[in-house]
Structures are given as C-alpha cells and as structure tokens.
Amino acid sequence: MQRVPQRRFHVISLTFALLATAVTAAPAADISCLTCHEKERALYTPSAHAQAGLTCVDCHGGDPKATDVTAHATDNFKRPDNKKAIAELCASCHGDVRRMNPYGLPTDQLDRYKTSKHGEQLFEHNDQKVAVCIDCHGVHDILKVKSPQAHVYPTNIPQTCGRCHGDAKLMQEYKLPTDIVTQYKSSYHAYMVFEKGDLSAPTCVTCHGSHGATPPGTKEVGEVCGKCHGRQRELFLKSPHAEAAAAGLFNECVSCHGNHGIQKTSVKLFAKTCVQCHAKDPKQLQLRDDIAGLIHRTQNDYTNAVTVVHDATVRGLATDDEQLLLQEAKTQVTQLEALQHTLAVDQLQPVAARADEAVHQTLANVGQLEQFERWKRHALTPIWVFLTLMAIMFWAKRRQLEQGRKS
C-alpha cells in the first residue's frame, strides 16, 4: 500500500477539519432557536432557505446564543405582525440583486406584487385578508419551485390558489365566485397537467401571473391566450368574430372556450357554442355545419386509416411508407383545428383535400400490400400441393420397400 507523504497528510487532515467545522458551525448559530421551536425545525430543515444556508437570525434577528426567551429581547428581533411587513421582509432579500444573482432569481417580485389585485388591496387599502408571500409559498416550509412538494409546483397551484378562492365566506366579501378551481379541473388545461403530466400546460399563474396576479380584462383575454396559442389568435383576427370583439360584442376566446373551464376545440364545441349567438340565424348555422362537417369527416377518415395501418402492421406487413403518409395526414388534420378560427370554408378545404389525398394513398398502398400478400399465399399453394404429393409418394414407396424386405 502506497504511503501518503507526511506534509500531504497534514494538509488533507486540516482540510477535513475545516470542512467539519463549517458543517457543524452553520446550524450551531441557530441551535437555541430550533431547540425550543421543534415544529419550525421540522418544517425548516428541508426548506430552500436551509439549503441556501439561511438561519432563523437572517429573517428574525434575535440572539442565537440565548437558550431561553431572552433570545427575543434584542433590538433587532423581528416578528412581522401584519402582511405588509411580511412582504417587505421577504423583499429585503428577494429584492437584493447581489443576493439573488447566484440563484438566478428575479428581484422585482415586490414591485410586481404591488401591481396585482392582492398587492393593491394590501398596500392601498391595508386589507390583511389578501394573499401575501407566505400564503402561497409557505412560511418555514418554503421549497424550491421545481420541487413536486412545493406549494407553487404546477400540479399544486390550483390547490394553493383554491385555499382562498374556494373559501365561500372569504370570497363573498369580494363578490368573487368560489367554483373557479372546480371549473379548472374540468378543463382541457387541467387534463394536460394532471392526466398527461404536461407541466408546461396552463395553471392559474400562467394566465393571471404569479406575483403580479391580476384578472385579464375583456380586451386582454386574446393577448393572454395568444401567449401560448399564437397561431390560433393570428387566424382569429382574420375572422368575422374579430370585428365583433373589437366592438365589444364578443369576448374573443372566452366566448367559445370558456375561461377557467377551457374546452378543447372540437366539433361538439361548435354545436354547443354557436347557438348562443346565432340560434336564429340559419345562414351562420349552415356555415357552422359546413365547417364542422368538413373537419369531422376528415378526422374520421384519418382515424380509420390509422386503424387500417395498425392492423396491417400487426399482421406483419411492412408499413413504414404508409406511416409516413399518416404523419402528413395528421399534420393537415391538426391545421384544420387551428384554421377553423377563420370561419372561412375556402381556407379549410385545401387543407382537408391534402389530408384526404394522404389518407387515400395510404389506404391504396395498404390494399396493394394485402393483395401482394394474398398473391404470395396463392402462389405457394401449388408448391405445397406438390410437396404433399411427394411426401405421400415417398411414404408409399418406403412402405412398399419395408413390406418387400419382410417377405
């Protein structure tokens, strides 16, 4: 075994000693706080603040060396007794560019918060019932946003917002509905988040903002939806509905899709929403039926082709080319879902025609593959008959020889 030189050994020993001192010294500064505050200790230990090396003293001040209540009896001890003080205490670090730079965190949260409905109520009206930092992030149990256990993790956001916005007594004071979270859970956005696990799908904060949370007005709804659905909004602005929206007669996306209970574009949505405005307008209802019928037929043809190709693949046919054609058809079908926002049949028809062409070519190719497979089976029939006859003749000849040998 190779021996470590004495000088190197001392350097290594000193390094480990310094590391051990650093590790044990960090929590020692707060040992008196956490000895008494056992509940807070359990919440604080796995928190983002603990991982960053912040201690009780960094937020609350006090004397960390004291072992009783005299720890609070200092000029710098802080225990915020109102929500405005809490927001300002959090901002004393989170508004410091030098302190936040290493973590890549923005430093304008308090300024944004003051522009929100929550912030306006707090800083302009001293409303102590509105949400502040700790109501969303927690107090001692603040976790990183990327932690699945964090109150502000995408899958937890609806529940976090719902603690206030689902409280009937609290919402009654502000004349706000209490079924917002319930509506959201019935939406396509929620389906993508909870069922598909798509964390990029919208939650409350995607549309309303987080620190600058504010409800979008009628004129802003299209802009908010357009952040994700840019193509759909671009096409919508070319439609007759855009003029009605500009005149204040139509609430862009919300009028058809809803706000919190967002429904995915579909033929069923056409049937349900158009009659809200055009129940007594046969011309507009015919336009609806033309568009919905075109999309429905194209989607059905594509779905049928997918089934045919799948079955052919299972039977062992080589369908690589046909699957590429299906991808082309799928692209056109997806475009139809966006193009319907134009309400112009002449813009949908060419796309539907390209989808039909790809589908028909796919079905024709699969038909040829199946015909070739049948031909191969039929071509093998004479060979199998010949082999069977040869086997019978061989068996008969062998038996004849064996009987001759016996006689």
C-alpha positions as CSV (number, residue, x, y, z in Angstrom):
1,M,0.0,0.0,0.0
2,Q,1.4,3.4,-1.0
3,R,2.0,5.7,1.9
4,V,0.8,9.3,1.8
5,P,3.7,11.9,2.4
6,Q,3.5,13.4,5.9
7,R,3.1,17.0,4.6
8,R,0.2,16.0,2.3
9,F,-1.3,14.1,5.1
10,H,-1.4,17.2,7.3
11,V,-2.9,19.2,4.5
12,I,-5.7,16.7,4.0
13,S,-6.3,16.4,7.7
14,L,-6.5,20.2,8.0
15,T,-8.9,20.4,5.0
16,F,-11.3,17.8,6.5
17,A,-11.1,19.6,9.9
18,L,-12.1,22.9,8.3
19,L,-15.0,21.3,6.4
20,A,-16.2,19.6,9.5
21,T,-16.1,22.9,11.4
22,A,-18.0,24.6,8.6
23,V,-20.7,21.9,8.5
24,T,-21.2,21.8,12.3
25,A,-20.9,25.6,12.8
26,A,-23.8,26.5,10.4
27,P,-26.6,25.0,12.4
28,A,-25.0,25.8,15.7
29,A,-25.8,29.5,15.3
30,D,-29.5,28.7,15.5
31,I,-29.3,25.7,17.8
32,S,-31.1,27.6,20.6
33,C,-33.9,28.7,18.3
34,L,-34.5,25.2,16.9
35,T,-34.3,23.6,20.4
36,C,-37.4,25.4,21.5
37,H,-39.2,25.7,18.2
38,E,-39.3,22.0,17.3
39,K,-42.3,22.3,14.9
40,E,-40.5,25.0,13.0
41,R,-37.3,22.9,12.9
42,A,-39.2,20.0,11.1
43,L,-40.5,22.5,8.5
44,Y,-37.3,24.5,8.1
45,T,-34.8,21.6,7.7
46,P,-35.8,20.5,4.2
47,S,-36.6,24.1,3.0
48,A,-34.9,26.0,0.3
49,H,-33.7,28.6,2.8
50,A,-32.0,25.9,4.9
51,Q,-30.3,24.5,1.8
52,A,-29.1,28.1,0.9
53,G,-27.6,28.4,4.5
54,L,-30.1,30.9,5.8
55,T,-30.8,30.7,9.5
56,C,-33.5,31.9,11.8
57,V,-31.5,35.0,12.6
58,D,-31.4,36.1,9.0
59,C,-35.1,36.6,8.9
60,H,-36.0,37.2,12.6
61,G,-32.9,38.6,14.2
62,G,-32.5,38.0,17.9
63,D,-29.7,36.5,20.0
64,P,-28.8,33.0,18.7
65,K,-26.7,32.3,21.7
66,A,-29.5,32.7,24.3
67,T,-31.1,29.5,25.5
68,D,-34.5,31.0,26.7
69,V,-36.9,33.7,25.7
70,T,-34.3,36.3,26.2
71,A,-33.2,35.4,22.7
72,H,-36.1,37.6,21.6
73,A,-35.2,40.5,23.8
74,T,-32.9,42.3,21.3
75,D,-33.3,45.5,19.3
76,N,-33.0,43.6,16.0
77,F,-35.6,40.9,16.8
78,K,-38.4,40.9,14.1
79,R,-41.7,39.1,14.1
80,P,-43.8,40.7,11.4
81,D,-47.4,41.2,12.8
82,N,-49.0,42.3,9.5
83,K,-48.9,41.2,5.9
84,K,-47.4,44.4,4.6
85,A,-44.4,43.9,6.9
86,I,-44.1,40.2,5.7
87,A,-44.0,41.3,2.1
88,E,-41.3,43.9,2.9
89,L,-39.3,41.4,5.0
90,C,-39.2,38.9,2.1
91,A,-38.3,41.6,-0.3
92,S,-35.3,42.7,1.9
93,C,-33.5,39.6,0.4
94,H,-35.5,38.9,-2.7
95,G,-35.2,42.5,-3.9
96,D,-31.4,42.5,-3.4
97,V,-29.7,41.9,-6.8
98,R,-26.4,40.9,-5.3
99,R,-28.0,38.2,-3.1
100,M,-30.4,36.8,-5.8
101,N,-27.9,36.7,-8.7
102,P,-26.2,33.4,-7.6
103,Y,-29.7,31.7,-7.6
104,G,-30.9,33.3,-10.9
105,L,-34.0,34.7,-9.1
106,P,-35.7,37.9,-10.2
107,T,-35.6,40.8,-7.8
108,D,-38.8,42.7,-8.8
109,Q,-41.3,40.4,-7.1
110,L,-42.5,43.1,-4.6
111,D,-42.9,45.7,-7.4
112,R,-44.9,43.2,-9.4
113,Y,-46.9,42.2,-6.3
114,K,-47.9,45.8,-5.7
115,T,-49.5,45.9,-9.2
116,S,-51.6,42.8,-8.5
117,K,-55.1,42.8,-7.0
118,H,-53.6,41.2,-3.9
119,G,-51.0,43.9,-3.6
120,E,-53.4,46.8,-4.4
121,Q,-55.7,45.6,-1.6
122,L,-52.8,45.3,0.8
123,F,-50.8,48.4,0.1
124,E,-53.6,50.8,-0.8
125,H,-56.3,49.5,1.5
126,N,-54.4,47.7,4.2
127,D,-56.5,44.6,3.6
128,Q,-55.0,41.9,5.8
129,K,-57.1,39.1,4.3
130,V,-55.4,39.1,0.9
131,A,-52.7,36.7,-0.1
132,V,-49.1,37.6,0.6
133,C,-45.8,35.7,0.0
134,I,-46.3,33.2,2.9
135,D,-49.9,32.3,1.8
136,C,-48.6,30.9,-1.5
137,H,-45.0,29.8,-0.7
138,G,-45.4,28.7,2.9
139,V,-43.6,30.1,6.0
140,H,-40.8,27.9,7.3
141,D,-41.5,25.1,4.8
142,I,-40.7,27.1,1.6
143,L,-39.4,24.8,-1.1
144,K,-37.9,25.4,-4.5
145,V,-40.4,25.9,-7.2
146,K,-39.1,22.8,-9.0
147,S,-39.8,20.6,-6.0
148,P,-43.0,18.5,-6.5
149,Q,-43.8,19.1,-2.8
150,A,-43.7,22.9,-3.2
151,H,-47.0,24.8,-2.8
152,V,-46.2,26.6,-6.1
153,Y,-45.3,23.5,-8.1
154,P,-47.6,23.4,-11.2
155,T,-49.7,20.4,-10.1
156,N,-50.2,22.1,-6.7
157,I,-51.0,25.6,-7.9
158,P,-54.8,25.0,-8.2
159,Q,-55.0,23.7,-4.7
160,T,-52.9,26.6,-3.4
161,C,-55.0,29.2,-5.1
162,G,-58.1,27.3,-4.1
163,R,-57.4,27.7,-0.4
164,C,-58.6,31.3,-0.7
165,H,-60.6,31.2,-3.9
166,G,-62.6,28.2,-2.8
167,D,-63.4,29.7,0.6
168,A,-67.1,30.8,0.2
169,K,-67.1,33.1,3.3
170,L,-63.9,34.9,2.2
171,M,-64.9,35.2,-1.5
172,Q,-68.3,36.6,-0.6
173,E,-66.6,39.7,0.8
174,Y,-65.0,40.4,-2.6
175,K,-68.1,39.2,-4.6
176,L,-66.0,36.5,-6.4
177,P,-67.1,33.0,-7.4
178,T,-65.9,30.0,-5.4
179,D,-66.1,27.4,-8.1
180,I,-63.1,28.5,-10.1
181,V,-60.8,25.6,-9.2
182,T,-63.7,23.2,-9.8
183,Q,-64.1,24.7,-13.3
184,Y,-60.4,24.5,-14.0
185,K,-60.3,20.8,-13.1
186,S,-62.9,20.1,-15.8
187,S,-60.8,22.0,-18.4
188,Y,-58.5,20.6,-21.1
189,H,-55.7,22.5,-19.5
190,A,-56.2,20.5,-16.3
191,Y,-56.4,17.3,-18.3
192,M,-52.9,18.1,-19.8
193,V,-51.5,18.9,-16.3
194,F,-52.9,16.1,-14.2
195,E,-53.6,13.3,-16.7
196,K,-50.8,13.8,-19.3
197,G,-48.2,15.2,-16.8
198,D,-47.5,18.2,-19.0
199,L,-46.1,20.8,-16.6
200,S,-46.0,23.4,-19.3
201,A,-49.8,23.4,-19.7
202,P,-51.5,26.4,-18.1
203,T,-52.4,26.7,-14.5
204,C,-53.8,29.7,-12.6
205,V,-50.5,31.6,-12.7
206,T,-49.9,31.1,-16.4
207,C,-52.9,33.3,-17.3
208,H,-53.1,35.5,-14.2
209,G,-49.5,35.9,-13.3
210,S,-47.9,34.9,-10.1
211,H,-46.5,37.8,-8.1
212,G,-48.3,40.3,-10.4
213,A,-51.6,38.3,-10.3
214,T,-54.4,40.2,-11.9
215,P,-57.6,39.0,-13.8
216,P,-57.3,39.8,-17.6
217,G,-60.0,42.2,-18.8
218,T,-62.1,41.5,-21.8
219,K,-59.7,43.3,-24.1
220,E,-56.7,41.4,-22.8
221,V,-58.1,37.9,-22.9
222,G,-57.0,37.3,-26.5
223,E,-53.5,38.6,-25.7
224,V,-53.2,36.2,-22.7
225,C,-54.4,33.2,-24.7
226,G,-52.2,34.3,-27.6
227,K,-49.1,33.8,-25.5
228,C,-49.5,30.1,-26.0
229,H,-51.9,29.9,-28.9
230,G,-50.3,32.4,-31.2
231,R,-51.3,30.7,-34.5
232,Q,-54.9,30.4,-33.4
233,R,-55.1,34.1,-32.4
234,E,-53.5,35.2,-35.7
235,L,-56.2,33.3,-37.6
236,F,-59.0,34.6,-35.3
237,L,-58.0,38.2,-36.1
238,K,-58.8,37.5,-39.7
239,S,-62.3,36.2,-38.9
240,P,-65.7,38.0,-38.7
241,H,-65.5,37.4,-34.9
242,A,-62.6,39.8,-34.7
243,E,-64.7,42.8,-35.7
244,A,-67.4,41.8,-33.1
245,A,-64.6,41.5,-30.5
246,A,-63.3,45.0,-31.3
247,A,-66.8,46.4,-31.0
248,G,-67.1,44.8,-27.5
249,L,-69.8,42.3,-28.7
250,F,-67.6,39.2,-28.4
251,N,-65.1,38.2,-25.8
252,E,-62.6,36.5,-28.1
253,C,-61.5,33.0,-26.8
254,V,-63.7,33.0,-23.7
255,S,-67.0,33.3,-25.6
256,C,-66.5,29.9,-27.2
257,H,-64.0,28.1,-25.0
258,G,-64.8,29.4,-21.5
259,N,-62.3,30.9,-19.1
260,H,-61.4,28.6,-16.3
261,G,-63.2,25.5,-17.6
262,I,-61.4,25.8,-21.0
263,Q,-62.8,23.3,-23.5
264,K,-60.7,21.9,-26.4
265,T,-61.6,22.9,-30.0
266,S,-63.9,20.1,-31.3
267,V,-67.0,19.5,-33.4
268,K,-69.0,19.2,-30.2
269,L,-68.0,22.7,-29.2
270,F,-69.4,24.0,-32.5
271,A,-72.7,22.5,-31.7
272,K,-72.8,23.9,-28.2
273,T,-71.4,27.4,-28.6
274,C,-72.6,28.8,-32.0
275,V,-76.3,28.7,-30.9
276,Q,-75.5,31.1,-28.1
277,C,-75.4,33.9,-30.5
278,H,-76.7,32.5,-33.8
279,A,-79.7,30.4,-32.8
280,K,-82.0,32.4,-35.1
281,D,-79.5,32.8,-38.0
282,P,-79.8,29.9,-40.5
283,K,-77.0,31.3,-42.7
284,Q,-74.5,31.3,-39.8
285,L,-75.7,27.9,-38.6
286,Q,-75.2,26.5,-42.1
287,L,-71.6,27.9,-42.1
288,R,-71.1,26.1,-38.8
289,D,-72.4,22.8,-40.2
290,D,-70.2,23.1,-43.3
291,I,-67.0,23.7,-41.2
292,A,-67.9,21.1,-38.6
293,G,-68.9,18.6,-41.2
294,L,-65.6,19.1,-43.1
295,I,-63.5,18.7,-40.0
296,H,-65.5,15.7,-38.7
297,R,-65.3,13.8,-42.0
298,T,-61.5,14.5,-42.3
299,Q,-60.8,13.4,-38.8
300,N,-62.9,10.2,-39.1
301,D,-61.1,9.3,-42.4
302,Y,-57.7,9.8,-40.7
303,T,-58.7,7.8,-37.7
304,N,-60.0,4.9,-39.9
305,A,-56.7,5.0,-41.8
306,V,-54.7,4.8,-38.6
307,T,-56.7,1.7,-37.6
308,V,-56.1,0.0,-41.0
309,V,-52.4,0.7,-40.9
310,H,-52.1,-0.6,-37.4
311,D,-53.9,-3.8,-38.2
312,A,-51.7,-4.3,-41.3
313,T,-48.6,-3.8,-39.2
314,V,-49.8,-6.3,-36.6
315,R,-50.2,-8.9,-39.4
316,G,-46.6,-8.4,-40.4
317,L,-46.9,-6.1,-43.4
318,A,-44.1,-3.6,-44.0
319,T,-46.0,-0.3,-43.5
320,D,-43.1,2.2,-43.0
321,D,-44.1,4.3,-46.0
322,E,-47.7,4.3,-45.0
323,Q,-46.9,5.5,-41.5
324,L,-45.1,8.5,-43.0
325,L,-48.1,9.3,-45.1
326,L,-50.2,9.2,-41.9
327,Q,-47.9,11.7,-40.3
328,E,-48.6,14.0,-43.3
329,A,-52.3,13.5,-42.9
330,K,-52.1,14.2,-39.2
331,T,-50.3,17.5,-39.8
332,Q,-53.2,18.6,-42.1
333,V,-55.8,17.5,-39.6
334,T,-54.1,19.5,-36.9
335,Q,-54.0,22.5,-39.1
336,L,-57.8,22.2,-39.6
337,E,-58.3,22.6,-35.9
338,A,-56.5,26.0,-36.0
339,L,-57.9,27.1,-39.3
340,Q,-61.5,26.8,-38.1
341,H,-60.9,30.1,-36.2
342,T,-61.0,31.9,-39.6
343,L,-64.6,30.7,-40.1
344,A,-63.7,30.5,-43.8
345,V,-64.6,27.2,-45.5
346,D,-62.5,28.1,-48.6
347,Q,-59.4,28.2,-46.3
348,L,-60.2,24.8,-44.8
349,Q,-61.0,22.9,-48.0
350,P,-57.4,22.8,-49.5
351,V,-56.0,21.5,-46.2
352,A,-58.8,18.9,-45.9
353,A,-58.1,17.9,-49.5
354,R,-54.4,17.3,-48.8
355,A,-55.3,15.2,-45.7
356,D,-57.8,13.2,-47.9
357,E,-55.1,12.6,-50.5
358,A,-52.6,11.3,-47.9
359,V,-55.3,9.1,-46.4
360,H,-56.5,7.7,-49.7
361,Q,-52.9,7.0,-50.8
362,T,-52.3,5.2,-47.5
363,L,-55.4,3.0,-47.9
364,A,-54.5,2.3,-51.5
365,N,-50.9,1.3,-50.5
366,V,-52.2,-1.0,-47.7
367,G,-54.6,-2.6,-50.2
368,Q,-51.7,-3.3,-52.6
369,L,-49.7,-4.8,-49.8
370,E,-52.6,-7.1,-48.8
371,Q,-53.1,-8.1,-52.4
372,F,-49.5,-9.0,-52.8
373,E,-49.7,-11.0,-49.6
374,R,-52.7,-12.9,-50.9
375,W,-50.9,-13.5,-54.2
376,K,-47.9,-14.9,-52.3
377,R,-50.2,-17.3,-50.4
378,H,-51.9,-18.4,-53.6
379,A,-48.6,-18.8,-55.4
380,L,-47.4,-21.1,-52.7
381,T,-50.5,-23.4,-52.9
382,P,-49.2,-25.5,-55.9
383,I,-45.8,-25.8,-54.2
384,W,-47.5,-27.1,-51.0
385,V,-49.6,-29.5,-53.1
386,F,-46.5,-30.8,-54.9
387,L,-44.6,-31.2,-51.6
388,T,-47.6,-33.0,-50.1
389,L,-47.8,-35.4,-53.0
390,M,-44.1,-36.1,-52.9
391,A,-44.3,-36.8,-49.2
392,I,-47.2,-39.2,-49.8
393,M,-45.3,-41.0,-52.6
394,F,-42.1,-41.2,-50.5
395,W,-44.1,-42.7,-47.6
396,A,-45.8,-45.2,-50.0
397,K,-42.5,-46.2,-51.6
398,R,-40.9,-46.6,-48.2
399,R,-43.7,-48.8,-47.0
400,Q,-43.5,-50.9,-50.2
401,L,-39.8,-51.5,-49.6
402,E,-40.3,-52.4,-46.0
403,Q,-43.0,-55.0,-46.9
404,G,-40.7,-56.5,-49.6
405,R,-38.0,-56.8,-47.1
406,K,-40.2,-58.6,-44.7
407,S,-41.5,-61.1,-47.3
